[in-house]
Amino acid sequence: MIRILILSFFTSFLSAQQNELIQYPVNSNIKILYTGDYKKGELDVKILNREWWGLYEQDNISFIRKVKLRLDKLEPDIQYDWEYRVSVDDNKNCIILFTGLDLTEREINYFTDNHIIRNNEEFTFEFGPYHTFLNSELKTTESMGEILRRDYSIHLNYKSNKKLTTQELFLFPCYGEELLISLIWAGDLDNDGKTDFIIQIPTPINNEMGDSSGLFLSSKADSEELVKLVAYFISTGC
């Protein structure tokens, strides 16, 4: 009984910590995937039958096109229990895969692919009617034994006519190291004249295992938001 109570408390504590970091989308029809290998139970093969789009970058040009996903069965090895490999034409230049979005094949104005954001650094997007930028600031510091946990607040900002509008996107925990977040891609994916982006986000439960990325779209934002997190992907493989 004591073990059950401890487990229940620990689960509730972790859930609370997760909610403090980021608000994950619930029942979203939009899904994202990457090409590559997936471990057993990591991939829901049923969603592969949907319509998929690929975001590509080649020769400083970014574009989207409809793609056909290929699924190959893998044999588990000694270290990892692999199950499937997902691939498309031109795997090398494919950044990410989408389903559940109303897209058309076109070139896209974009700003970066695979940029690293560090603490106290501002990353600027010069596009559309706004001066748009991401920035980070240290929000809380907590000692965990010999390890120091720093939670950085990540903000998206619109600045126009001396008016600044800002939205906190998530908290990103760092353990004894400086903030390093991968900004995977940024550009006008949904063609509404505002910046959308794919960025590394906290991994449940406390950013301690795996790697997660999130798709933020401006066209899906509520009235009080600048963007909305519409899909996320968690990788536990290597």
Sine and cosine of phi, psi and omega as CSV:
sin_phi,cos_phi,sin_psi,cos_psi,sin_omega,cos_omega
0.00,0.00,-0.67,0.74,0.00,-1.00
-0.89,0.46,-0.66,0.75,0.01,-1.00
-0.88,0.47,-0.63,0.78,0.01,-1.00
-0.91,0.42,-0.68,0.74,0.00,-1.00
-0.91,0.42,-0.66,0.75,0.03,-1.00
-0.90,0.44,-0.70,0.72,0.01,-1.00
-0.88,0.47,-0.68,0.74,0.01,-1.00
-0.89,0.46,-0.67,0.74,0.02,-1.00
-0.91,0.42,-0.69,0.72,-0.02,-1.00
-0.89,0.45,-0.66,0.75,0.03,-1.00
-0.89,0.45,-0.68,0.73,0.02,-1.00
-0.90,0.44,-0.63,0.77,0.01,-1.00
-0.90,0.44,-0.71,0.71,0.01,-1.00
-0.91,0.42,-0.63,0.78,0.03,-1.00
-0.89,0.46,-0.66,0.75,0.03,-1.00
-0.90,0.43,-0.66,0.75,0.02,-1.00
-0.89,0.46,-0.66,0.75,0.00,-1.00
-0.89,0.46,-0.69,0.73,-0.01,-1.00
-0.91,0.42,-0.47,0.88,0.03,-1.00
-0.94,0.33,-0.46,0.89,-0.10,-1.00
-0.99,0.15,-0.73,0.69,-0.13,-0.99
-0.31,-0.95,0.48,-0.88,0.07,-1.00
-0.99,-0.17,0.96,-0.27,-0.03,-1.00
-0.98,0.19,0.55,-0.84,0.04,-1.00
-0.92,0.39,0.59,-0.81,0.00,-1.00
-0.89,-0.46,0.75,-0.67,0.03,-1.00
0.83,0.56,0.58,0.81,0.04,-1.00
-0.98,0.20,0.67,-0.74,0.05,-1.00
-0.99,0.16,-0.23,0.97,-0.03,-1.00
-1.00,0.06,0.76,-0.65,0.01,-1.00
-0.78,-0.63,0.49,-0.87,0.10,-1.00
-0.79,-0.61,0.52,-0.85,0.04,-1.00
-0.61,-0.79,0.30,-0.95,0.15,-0.99
-0.88,-0.48,0.46,-0.89,0.17,-0.99
-0.94,0.33,0.51,-0.86,0.01,-1.00
0.67,-0.74,-0.23,-0.97,-0.11,-0.99
-0.99,-0.13,0.60,-0.80,-0.03,-1.00
-0.82,-0.57,0.64,-0.77,0.03,-1.00
-0.99,0.17,0.23,-0.97,-0.04,-1.00
-0.85,0.53,0.79,-0.61,0.01,-1.00
0.99,0.14,-0.02,1.00,-0.06,-1.00
-1.00,0.07,-0.38,0.93,-0.10,-1.00
-0.87,-0.50,0.80,-0.61,0.11,-0.99
-1.00,0.04,0.98,-0.18,-0.12,-0.99
-0.92,0.39,-0.32,0.95,-0.02,-1.00
-0.90,0.43,-0.51,0.86,-0.04,-1.00
-0.97,0.25,-0.19,0.98,-0.01,-1.00
-0.94,0.33,-0.28,0.96,0.02,-1.00
-0.99,0.16,-0.09,1.00,0.01,-1.00
-0.98,0.18,0.09,-1.00,0.06,-1.00
-0.98,0.21,0.79,-0.61,-0.06,-1.00
-0.86,-0.50,0.54,-0.84,0.05,-1.00
-0.83,-0.56,0.55,-0.83,0.05,-1.00
-0.91,-0.41,0.67,-0.74,0.11,-0.99
-0.98,-0.17,0.82,-0.57,-0.09,-1.00
-0.85,-0.53,0.40,-0.92,0.15,-0.99
-0.65,-0.76,0.82,-0.57,0.00,-1.00
-0.45,-0.89,0.75,-0.66,0.03,-1.00
0.81,0.59,0.71,0.71,0.03,-1.00
0.89,0.45,0.38,0.92,0.08,-1.00
-0.83,-0.55,0.73,-0.68,0.06,-1.00
-0.94,-0.34,0.63,-0.78,-0.03,-1.00
-0.44,-0.90,0.34,-0.94,0.09,-1.00
-0.87,-0.49,0.53,-0.85,0.07,-1.00
-0.46,-0.89,0.42,-0.91,0.04,-1.00
-0.94,0.33,0.64,-0.77,-0.08,-1.00
-0.74,-0.67,0.35,-0.94,0.12,-0.99
-0.94,-0.35,0.86,-0.52,-0.02,-1.00
-0.99,0.13,0.68,-0.73,0.10,-1.00
-0.95,-0.31,0.67,-0.74,-0.03,-1.00
-0.84,-0.55,0.87,-0.49,0.03,-1.00
-0.91,-0.41,0.65,-0.76,0.04,-1.00
-0.99,0.15,0.72,-0.69,0.00,-1.00
-0.93,-0.36,0.44,-0.90,0.07,-1.00
-1.00,-0.06,0.73,-0.68,0.05,-1.00
-0.87,0.50,0.56,-0.83,0.10,-1.00
-0.95,-0.33,-0.13,-0.99,-0.09,-1.00
-0.91,0.41,-0.61,0.79,-0.12,-0.99
-1.00,-0.02,-0.63,0.78,-0.10,-0.99
-0.79,-0.61,0.59,-0.81,-0.02,-1.00
-1.00,-0.04,0.94,0.33,-0.03,-1.00
-0.93,0.37,0.47,-0.88,0.01,-1.00
-0.75,-0.66,-0.74,0.67,-0.09,-1.00
-0.70,-0.71,0.41,-0.91,0.18,-0.98
-0.83,-0.56,0.80,-0.59,0.03,-1.00
-0.97,-0.24,0.74,-0.67,0.00,-1.00
-0.56,-0.83,0.32,-0.95,0.07,-1.00
-0.65,-0.76,0.10,-0.99,0.13,-0.99
-0.89,0.45,0.67,-0.74,0.02,-1.00
0.88,0.48,0.82,0.58,0.04,-1.00
-0.81,0.58,-0.61,0.79,-0.12,-0.99
-0.85,0.53,-0.63,0.78,-0.10,-0.99
-0.98,-0.20,0.05,1.00,0.00,-1.00
-1.00,0.10,0.85,-0.53,-0.03,-1.00
-0.99,0.13,-0.74,0.67,-0.09,-1.00
-0.33,-0.94,0.31,-0.95,0.01,-1.00
-0.88,-0.47,0.63,-0.78,0.00,-1.00
-0.82,-0.58,0.50,-0.87,0.26,-0.97
-0.59,-0.80,0.47,-0.88,-0.01,-1.00
1.00,-0.06,0.10,1.00,0.03,-1.00
-0.92,-0.38,0.57,-0.82,0.06,-1.00
-1.00,0.04,0.99,-0.10,-0.10,-0.99
-0.87,-0.50,0.29,-0.96,0.14,-0.99
-0.75,-0.66,0.47,-0.88,0.02,-1.00
-0.94,0.34,0.82,-0.57,-0.05,-1.00
-0.20,-0.98,0.27,-0.96,0.20,-0.98
-0.99,0.14,0.45,-0.89,-0.11,-0.99
-0.79,-0.61,0.70,-0.71,0.19,-0.98
-0.92,0.40,0.80,-0.60,-0.02,-1.00
-0.59,-0.81,0.22,-0.98,-0.16,-0.99
-0.87,-0.50,-0.51,0.86,-0.06,-1.00
-0.34,-0.94,0.37,-0.93,0.29,-0.96
-0.65,-0.76,0.80,-0.60,0.06,-1.00
0.90,0.44,0.76,0.65,0.10,-0.99
-1.00,-0.03,0.58,-0.81,0.01,-1.00
-0.99,-0.16,0.83,-0.56,0.06,-1.00
-0.99,-0.13,0.76,-0.64,-0.01,-1.00
-0.92,-0.39,0.23,-0.97,0.01,-1.00
-0.90,0.43,0.58,-0.82,-0.01,-1.00
0.90,0.45,0.37,0.93,0.05,-1.00
-0.93,-0.36,0.64,-0.77,0.07,-1.00
-0.95,-0.31,0.78,-0.63,0.06,-1.00
-0.94,-0.35,0.85,-0.53,-0.17,-0.99
-0.96,-0.28,0.66,-0.75,0.14,-0.99
-0.92,-0.38,0.90,-0.44,0.06,-1.00
-0.99,-0.15,1.00,-0.05,-0.07,-1.00
-0.34,-0.94,0.62,-0.78,0.08,-1.00
0.95,0.33,-0.33,-0.95,-0.11,-0.99
-0.98,0.19,-0.09,1.00,-0.11,-0.99
-0.88,-0.47,0.49,-0.87,0.31,-0.95
-1.00,0.08,0.95,-0.31,-0.15,-0.99
-0.95,-0.33,0.74,-0.67,0.01,-1.00
-0.47,-0.88,0.47,-0.88,0.14,-0.99
-0.98,-0.18,0.62,-0.79,0.11,-0.99
-0.56,-0.83,0.32,-0.95,-0.01,-1.00
-0.81,-0.59,0.47,-0.89,0.11,-0.99
-0.53,-0.85,0.57,-0.82,0.01,-1.00
-0.95,0.32,0.83,-0.56,-0.07,-1.00
-0.97,-0.25,-0.74,0.67,0.01,-1.00
-0.64,-0.77,0.46,-0.89,0.09,-1.00
-0.76,-0.64,0.73,-0.68,-0.05,-1.00
-0.66,-0.75,0.75,-0.66,0.05,-1.00
-1.00,0.07,0.81,-0.59,0.02,-1.00
-0.87,-0.50,0.98,0.20,-0.11,-0.99
0.94,0.33,-0.84,-0.54,0.03,-1.00
-1.00,0.04,-0.07,1.00,-0.04,-1.00
-0.97,-0.24,0.66,-0.75,0.04,-1.00
-0.96,-0.27,0.86,-0.51,0.04,-1.00
-0.99,-0.15,0.81,-0.59,0.06,-1.00
-0.90,-0.44,0.82,-0.57,0.05,-1.00
-0.98,-0.19,0.88,-0.47,0.01,-1.00
-0.98,-0.18,0.73,-0.69,0.05,-1.00
-1.00,0.01,0.82,-0.58,-0.02,-1.00
-0.97,-0.24,0.84,-0.55,-0.06,-1.00
-0.87,-0.49,0.58,-0.82,0.23,-0.97
-0.97,-0.26,0.67,-0.74,-0.10,-1.00
-0.74,-0.67,0.68,-0.73,0.17,-0.99
-0.92,-0.40,0.78,-0.63,0.02,-1.00
-0.80,-0.60,0.84,-0.54,-0.02,-1.00
-0.47,-0.88,0.73,-0.68,0.02,-1.00
0.78,0.63,0.71,0.70,0.05,-1.00
0.91,0.42,0.22,0.98,0.07,-1.00
-0.95,-0.30,0.77,-0.64,0.00,-1.00
-0.94,-0.34,0.84,-0.55,0.10,-0.99
-0.91,-0.41,0.75,-0.66,-0.10,-1.00
-0.72,-0.69,0.46,-0.89,0.05,-1.00
-0.66,-0.75,0.81,-0.59,0.12,-0.99
-0.97,0.23,0.83,-0.56,-0.05,-1.00
-1.00,0.03,-0.72,0.70,0.00,-1.00
-0.17,-0.99,0.20,-0.98,0.18,-0.98
-0.98,-0.22,0.69,-0.72,-0.02,-1.00
-0.87,-0.49,0.92,-0.40,-0.04,-1.00
-0.99,0.17,0.68,-0.74,0.10,-1.00
-0.80,-0.60,0.64,-0.77,-0.10,-1.00
-0.92,-0.39,1.00,-0.06,0.08,-1.00
0.95,0.31,0.17,0.98,0.00,-1.00
-0.73,-0.68,0.24,-0.97,0.04,-1.00
-0.96,0.27,0.35,-0.94,0.01,-1.00
-0.92,0.38,0.78,-0.63,0.10,-1.00
-0.66,-0.75,0.96,-0.29,0.00,-1.00
-0.87,-0.49,0.71,-0.70,0.03,-1.00
-1.00,0.07,0.90,-0.43,0.18,-0.98
-1.00,0.03,0.98,-0.17,-0.19,-0.98
-0.94,0.35,-0.67,0.74,-0.01,-1.00
-0.27,-0.96,0.54,-0.84,0.08,-1.00
-0.58,-0.82,0.73,-0.68,0.01,-1.00
0.06,-1.00,-0.07,-1.00,-0.04,-1.00
-1.00,-0.05,0.98,0.18,-0.06,-1.00
-0.93,0.36,-0.68,0.73,-0.09,-1.00
-1.00,-0.01,0.09,1.00,0.16,-0.99
0.88,0.48,0.67,0.75,0.05,-1.00
-0.92,-0.39,0.17,0.98,0.04,-1.00
1.00,0.09,0.10,1.00,0.00,-1.00
-0.81,-0.58,0.32,-0.95,-0.09,-1.00
-0.98,0.19,0.74,-0.67,0.18,-0.98
-0.91,-0.40,0.36,-0.93,0.02,-1.00
-0.41,-0.91,0.34,-0.94,0.09,-1.00
-0.88,-0.47,0.85,-0.53,-0.14,-0.99
-0.64,-0.77,0.48,-0.88,0.11,-0.99
-0.90,0.44,0.71,-0.70,-0.01,-1.00
-0.80,-0.60,0.21,-0.98,0.02,-1.00
-0.86,0.50,0.63,-0.78,0.05,-1.00
-1.00,-0.10,0.78,-0.63,0.05,-1.00
-0.84,0.55,0.66,-0.75,0.16,0.99
-0.98,-0.19,-0.63,0.77,-0.03,-1.00
-0.81,-0.59,0.53,0.85,0.04,-1.00
0.90,0.43,0.49,0.87,-0.11,-0.99
-0.98,-0.20,-0.20,0.98,0.00,-1.00
-0.52,-0.86,0.53,-0.85,0.03,-1.00
0.97,0.25,-0.16,-0.99,-0.02,-1.00
-0.55,-0.83,0.74,-0.67,-0.05,-1.00
-0.83,-0.56,0.51,-0.86,0.12,-0.99
-0.69,-0.72,0.49,-0.87,-0.06,-1.00
-0.78,-0.62,0.55,-0.84,0.07,-1.00
-0.98,-0.21,0.87,-0.49,0.03,-1.00
-0.94,-0.34,0.83,-0.56,-0.01,-1.00
-0.89,-0.47,0.69,-0.72,0.03,-1.00
-0.97,0.26,-0.56,0.83,-0.07,-1.00
-0.94,0.33,-0.28,0.96,-0.01,-1.00
-0.99,-0.16,0.04,1.00,-0.08,-1.00
-0.94,0.34,0.58,-0.81,0.14,-0.99
-0.95,0.30,0.14,-0.99,-0.09,-1.00
-0.87,0.49,-0.51,0.86,-0.04,-1.00
-1.00,-0.08,0.11,0.99,-0.05,-1.00
-0.89,-0.45,0.31,-0.95,0.14,-0.99
-0.99,-0.11,-0.61,0.79,0.05,-1.00
-0.61,-0.79,0.22,-0.97,0.05,-1.00
-0.77,-0.63,0.72,-0.69,0.16,-0.99
-0.96,0.27,0.93,-0.38,-0.12,-0.99
-0.95,-0.30,-0.30,0.95,-0.01,-1.00
-0.35,-0.94,0.49,-0.87,0.07,-1.00
-0.59,-0.81,0.36,-0.93,-0.05,-1.00
-0.71,-0.70,0.73,-0.68,0.00,-1.00
-0.89,-0.46,0.81,-0.58,0.06,-1.00
-0.93,-0.37,0.74,-0.67,0.07,-1.00
-0.91,-0.42,0.05,1.00,0.00,-1.00
-1.00,-0.03,-0.16,-0.99,0.00,-1.00
-0.85,-0.52,0.00,0.00,0.00,0.00
